[in-house]
Amino acid sequence: MYIKKIIAATALIGLVVAGIFAYTIYGKFLSPNTSFNNDEAHVYIPSDATYQDVKAELAPLLKDEESFDQVAERKGYISNIKAGHFIIKKGSSNNDIVNSIRSGNIPIKISFNNQERLEDLAGRIGQQLEADSTELISAFKDAEFLKNNGFEEATALSMYLPNTYEFYWNTDAESYRNRMLAEYKRFWTEERKAKAKEQGLTPNEVYALASIVQKETAKADERPRVAGVYLNRLHNGWKLDADPTVIYAVKKEANDFDRVIKRVLYKDLETDSPYNTYTYGGLPPGPIFMPDLSAINAVLNPESHQYYFFVADVSNPGYHLFAKTMAQHNANRKQYINWINKQGINR
């Protein structure tokens, strides 16, 4: 009888100990351990992160750091850090959190448009991906890469088509660049290449002309007509005489792309630069801006007409008056000159 009591007591103690152990394990592994109020928190872990770096990122999000350490160690995470962008849900347990940051790298959406130079693009992408702008610009300007893929530094911006793309946050600079090359090749279908050829242009030349068209008009519905003007000039051996190229030339010569120029002066037309289409015939060496797809499509699908001139229409802001002859253009131009003088815009 005495022995039975000992056995029963021992069993009871065992159950109690097992219960305490189970409760402890539950508390560390499975009970909620988040301290934020939003539905989810975003965590970014760099490629060279140590566990201490991860802890520093997670600390504001955790109720109990010590229990997280214990679970992370038991699950082998401390010696197997994963880089990337991760999402932790409100109310997640330590077990959930470790699982999320170990295997839940989630792509992010990045977007870019309206960049004037490769440097501007690198800065924009560097704000969205782990790769910094220095690494990106080095990849963008890699001479061997450009040569092997039909680009020069002056035309390299043509490879980047503005849009929204999905990337893993920890994508490196070369992988980003290579993906953009793949997107460029995907965009330039045989149909689009054929349309470019109809206009006597290569894909890179389409991009360069589209950059001028977009700078000339912010109205997407007017871009095919503006594209038609410049193509008429090109096809008939005229210089483009495009003010946006002069502005770009002035800023490039001064190495000051933050400069704002609202009015082209006669002295600007004398700027000796291949980007100055008042001085040099044909298209500039490369794009002066990153055009969006509507401008590119305008060049590929221009309006067919006999216009060779256009000037801002002050009675219809954003749009232009078009002319077939210089006499018509000069008459249209008077209203614009009078307006700009009244505004006091002298630069």
N, C-alpha and C positions, 0 to 999 in steps of 0.2 A: 504493500500500500504506500509506504514511504517512497519507494523507488518510482512508483507511478506519479506521485506528486512532483517529484524532482523533474521527471521527464516532461510533465505537463507545464511546469514552470519554465523549464528550459525552452520548450516549444513556444510558449507565450512570449518569452523574452526575444526569441528569434523572430517572431512575427512583428514584435514592436520595432526591433532593430531594422528588419527588412522594410517595415513601413516608413521608418524615419529615412532610411537610405533611398527608398523610392520617392519619398516626398522631396528629399534634397535633390535627387537627380531631376525630378520633374521641375523643381524650382529653377535649377540651373539651365536645363535644356529646353523646357517646354512652356514655361510661364512667360507672359509678355515682358519685354525689357526695352521698350522704347519710351522716350520722354518728349517726343514732339507731338504737336496737336494737328498738323496737317494730315491728309490721308496717306501721304507718302513722302519720303525724303530721297533726294538724289545724292549719290556718293560717287566721287571721281577718284580713282586710284591710279597714280602714275605708273609707268612701266618699270621704274627703278625703285618703287616704294618698298620700304621695310615694314615689318609688323608695327613698329612704333609710329610710322607715318600713317598707317591704316588706323591705328588707335586714335591718333590726333584728329583724323577726319571723322571718326565715329563718336568720339567722346561727347560732343554736344547732343548726340541722338540717343544715348544710352542712359538708363536709370542706374544700372549696376555694372560698372566696368570690370570688376573683379570676376564676377560670374561669367562674363563674356570671355575673359582671358582663359578661364578654365575650360570652357566649351571649345574655344578655338584651338586650344592645345590638344584636347582629346580627339578632335576631328582632324588633326594634322594640318590645319590651315596656316599656323604660324610659320611653318617652313615651306609653304606652297602658296605664296601671294599671287593673286591674279590681278592684272591691270584692266582698267576699263571703266565704263559707266554702269552703275548699279542702282537699283531702286529698292528701298526698304519700306515695307508697308507698316502703317501704324498698328501697334499691338503685336508686332513680330516677336517671336522668342529668339533666344540666342541661337538655337538650332536653325531657325528660319533665316536669321541674319547671315550666319556663316554660309549656309547653302546659297543665299542670294549673291553674296560677294565672291563666292568661289566659282559659280558656274552660270551666273545670270547676266553676263555682259550684254547690255541692251544698246542697239544702235541709236544714234541721235540724228535729227534732221538738221542739215546745215544748208544755208542758202547764201547766194552772193549775186550781186548785179551792180551795174553802174560804176565799175572800177575803172580808173583811168590808166593805171599802170600795173605791171606785175607786182611792184612793191605794195601797192594798195590792196591787191588781191591777197598777197601773203599776210598782210596785217589783218584783213577781214577773216581769213580762214584760221589764222593763229588765235583768234578770239574764240573760236568754236571747237577746235581740235587740240589734242595734247601737243602736237608739233608746233614749235614756235615759228615766228615770222622769219627768223634768220635761216632756220633749216628749210623752210618752204621756199624762200627766194633762191636759195642755193640749188634746190631741186628744179625749180622752174627754169633757171638759167643754165643748167648743165649743158655745156656745148655739145658733148657727144650725143646726149639724148635728143637734143633739138635737131642735130644734123641727121641722125638715124631716122627721124620721123617727119622730115620735110619742113622743118621750121628754122627760123633764125631768131635771134633775141628780139628783133623788131616785130616779128610776126607771132611770137610765142603766146601772146594774150589771146590769139585767135583760137587756141585749143580749149579755152575755158568757156563753156556755154552756160550763161546764167540760168539757174533753176534751183530747185530744192532737191537735195540728194540725201540718202541715208548712208551714214558711215559709223563705224565703231569709233568712239571718242579717242581711243589710243592708236588710231591709224597714224603711221609715220609719214613724213613729208613725201618720200618717193612713192609710197603706196597711194597716197592721195593723188599725186601727179599722174601716175599710171592709170588710175581709175578714170581721171578726167580725159586722158587720151582715148580710153576705151569708149567713153561717152561721146567724144568727138567723132570717132569712127562710126559709131552707131547712128549718130545724127546724119552724117553725110552719106545718105543712101544713094544708090545709082540714079534714082529719080532726081534728087536734089543736085547731084553732080551734073546731070544732063541739063537742068535748068540753068546752072551757073555757066555751063559751056555755051548755051544759047546766047548769053549776054557777053560772051568772050572773057569770062572771069574764071579764076580758080577759086576753090573754097576760101582760101586765105584772103583773096582779093574781095570776095563777097563780104567777108567779115569787116575788112577795112572800109569798104564803101558804106556798109550798114552803120558803121560807127559814125560816119559823117552825117548820114541821113537822120539818125536819132538825135544827134547834136543840133541839127537844123530844126527839127520839129518834135515837140512832145506829144503831138496828136497822132496816135497810131493809125487812124483812118486816113491821114494825109501822107503817110510815109510812102506808099506806092507811087504817088504823084511826084514827090520830091525825088525818089529813086529814079523815076523816069527822066527827070530833068538832067541829073548827073550822068545817066547812061546815054542820053542824047548827046551830051557834051563829049563824053569819052568816044562814042562811036563816030563822031564827026571830027575828031582830032583837036577839040578845044581843050584848053586848060580848065580844070574844075572850078577855080576861083571860089573856093569854099572858105568862108570866114572861120569856121571852127578849126580848120587845119592851121590857119594863121595863129589863132589863139594858142593852140597846142605848141606850135613852133616857138612862139615868144616865151612861153613858160618853160619849154625844154631848154632853150638857149640860156635862160636865166637860172635854170635848175631850181625853179620855184613853182611847184605845182599847187601850192596853196593860194596862189595869186588869183584874184577875181578880176576878169576882164569882161566888161559888159559892152564895150564898143571898140571895134577895130579901127585904128587910125591909119592914115596914109603911111606913116613911118613904119608901122607894123608890116605893111605889105612888102617892105624892102628887106625883111628878115631873111638872111641867107640860110635856108634850111630845106632839106628835101621834103619836109612836111608842109612847106609853104606852097600850096597849090596855085597861088597867083604867080609864082616864079617858075615852078617846075611842073612839067606836063605829067599827065597820067595820075595814078593813085599814089598816095604817100607810101613810104616803106612798110608801114604796118598800121594797125588800128590806132585811133586817137582816143579810144574809149571802148568800153565793153558794151556793145549793143545788145538789146534783148531780142527774143525770137521774132517779135513782130517786125523789127527793123531788118533782120536777116531775110525774113519771108518777103518783105517789101522789095528787096533787091532781086530776089529770085522770081518774084511775080510782080514786076513793075507795071504801072499804068502806061499804056501806049498813047502817046500824044506828041505834039510838036512844040512843047514849051522848052525854053532854054534859060529862062530867068524866073526868079521869084523874090519877093520881099515881104516882110511882115505886114499883115493887114491889121492896122490899128483899130479898125471898126469891128473886128472879129478876133479878139485876143487868142493867141496860140496858133492861129491859122495864117496863111500866106496868100498873096495875090500873085498869079502866074502870068507870064507874058511870052509871046512867041518872038517878038522883036525887041531890039534895044530901045526903040522909041517908046513902045508900050511900057517897057520896064522902067524907063526914066520917069514916065508919067506916074506910074505906081509908086516909084521910089520917093517922090516928093512928099507924099503924105507921111511916109515913115520918117524922113529927115526932119520935117517940121515937128512931128510928135516927139522925137528923141531930143531935139533941141529944147523943146518946152519942158521936158523932164529934167533938163540940166545934166544929162548923162554925157560926160566928156571922156570917160575911160571905162 
